[in-house]
Amino acid sequence: MDPTELARELRRDPEPKRDLLRSVARELVLPAFAFYMQRLPALEESIPDFRSLIPEPGPKSRETVEAIKLAEGIQKSLIQFEASAVTGLPAFTAETDEDIDRFALKARAHFSITLEDQQETRDARTFYVLVRRKIEEKGVVVLQDSFPREDGSGFCLAHRTHPLILINTKQQTRARRLFTLAHELAHVLMGMSGISDPFVRRNAIERRCNRFAGSFLVPQAYVPSLLGVPVTRDPDLDDVRWAARKLKVSQEATVLRLEQLKIYKNGSHSKWLALVHNDNPDYSEKGGGGKQPPAQEKVKLAKYGFTFARAFRQFLEHGIISEIDLYRASGLKPKYQKSYFEYVNSLSANELRNLELDDG
């Protein structure tokens, strides 16, 4: 709504129209009755924004606030109903590049993500699902939702026993989501809740998280095996595209990491940005026409993930939560709950290795 129009309507005598108040309440993610209270209700602060020079809560769109509230509601239910707790996560305290590289390799081993995993998965789409699944196998909840790209690429709700990551699907290829996932994992291992964009680096925390993400996804020791052949020091767009396919990460992550490792010469990332200009290939995924809509159980798995399915399936089976209460906590409609849970439970090791998931 235009601010001038809103100001005019709010000055109406004797009071603004109810429809207007409902619209404003929706945008502010508030109950409409809040406007009739004598005192302003206490509002929960948003999570810090790590894209700022000094990370602190900032204004967010309605869609982003709703995504945060969804994640908080799911995390609260997992804590309340005593879902299996995460234990033994390595703590991210490293600060120098060398120490971060060593820690990232240790963290990758903790999550059992091998060189063979990266070589044998078909592409970045399937490697993203594999990395997500292996992180979730250690108990970290990974969700997906869509909110304006201007509000960040994802966020994490750090917690000692029930940490949660949410990846923004808006204008992010699976390859870019993979880097976002590794970046948010760094925040989890630091114990720092917040919203981020890995390619907006205005403070030391984000730079450390980015270094971790690059080292976690493309360890220096793995590069010769993944690339297979020597590469040019001065890459063009085709060179970066080829290397990204081999590494199974996004093109921007590829050029950043290979420049970091001095495989590409200094300035390669800046040159690549100038070449792609306003058409960054990591922001749009080309889909084939004529495809059938994906099965809903796969859509739900893409949104809610593996840990959610395991935990809430048990809650339902043991009568700890009802289908309606599960819907209230997560937005997952009763008609989809059983098929989604059964689908996740039925996946074989072979099916999991090259599993592809659609947003729907």
Buried (B, 14 or more C-beta within 10 A) or exposed (E): EEEEEBEEBEEEEEEBEEEBBEBBBEEEBBEEEBBEEEEEEEEEEBBBBBBBEEBEBEEBBEBBBBBBEBBBBBBEBBEEBEBEEBEEBBEBEBEEEEEBBEBBBEBBEBBEBEEEBBBEBEBBBBBBBBBBBBBBEBBBBBBBBBBBEEBBBBBBBBBEBBBBBBBBBBBBBBBBBBBBBBBBBBBBBBBBBBBBBBBBBEBEBBEBBBBBBBBBBBBBEBBEEBBEEEBEBEBEBEBBEBBBBBBBBBBBBBBBBBBBBEBBEEEBBEBBEEEBEEEBBBBEBEEEEEEEEBBBBBBBBBBBBBBBBBBBBBBBEEEBBEBEEBBEBBBBEEEBBEEBBEBBEEEEEEEBBBBBBBBE
